[in-house]
Amino acid sequence: MLFMVIEHFEAGRVKDIYRRVRERGRMTPEGLTFVDSWIEAGFGRCFQLMECDDIALLQDWVLQWEDMARFEIVPVLPSKDVTALVQKHL
């Protein structure tokens, strides 16, 4: 499954977050795949697309970062998949 992870960075922690990534990597457990990410202009949020079949892997990953960010996790489907689904009902 795909998940849009919205990280709300704690104020003043952006440099600390990037330092941790540089030193330890993303710290994703085996089975959780980082797809891509986007950072908003003001450095307040990061939007990450992650993939896994076990939500516990996401929870494990969040626990490693909860001191620097607050997380929203939204299950998502690619638009092409939703289009195919909706087309069956038109």
N, C-alpha and C positions, 0 to 999 in steps of 0.2 A: 504494500500500500504506500501511497504517497502522502506526505504530511507537509503542510506549510507551517513552519515554525516561525513565530514572530517573537523575537527577543527584544525586550525593553531594557536597554542598558541602564544600570544604576548611574546616577549623575557622577561625572568625573572618573568613571571606570574604563573608558574606551581604551586608553593606553595600556591599562592593566590587562584587559581582555586580549588585546593583540600581542602583548608580551607573553601571556600564557600560551596562546596559540603557537607563537614562535618557539617557545621552550618545550611544550608538551604535545603539540599538534592539536587536533580537534577533540581528541580523547573519546572518539566514538567506539562503542563496544562492537565486537565482531557481529556482523549481521545488520548493522545500521549503516546505511550508505548516504554520505553527503552528496547531493546532486549539484547544487549551485547556491549562491547567496547574493544578496543585494543590500547595500547599506544606504539608509536615507541620508540626505545632504547634511542634516544637523547632527549626525552621529547618535541619535536617540534610539533608533531601532535598526534591527537587522532582520531581513526576511530570508529564511533558508528553506530550501526544498530538500527534504530528507525522505529516504525510502527504507522500509522495513516491513516484516510480516508479524512482528511481535512488539506490541506497544510497551512492554516492559523494558525493551532496549532503549526506547526514547526516554522513559522515566529514569533509567540508570544514567543516561547521558545528562539529563537535566540536573540531576543531583550533583554532578561534578561542576556545574556552572552556576548554581543557584545563589552563590555569594556575590555574583557580579551582574546578574540579569534576572528578570522576571519573564516567564514564558507563556505564550499562547500556542496551542498546538491544534491545528485544524486539518482533519482528513480531507484530501482533495482528489479530484479526478481530472485528467487532461480534458480540455474542451472537446477534442475529437471523440473521446469516449462518451461524453455526455450528449454530444450531437447525435451519435449513433443510437443511443438509448431513447432520446426524445423522438427521433424520426420514427421509431417503431410505434409510437403512440399518436402520430399525426394522421 
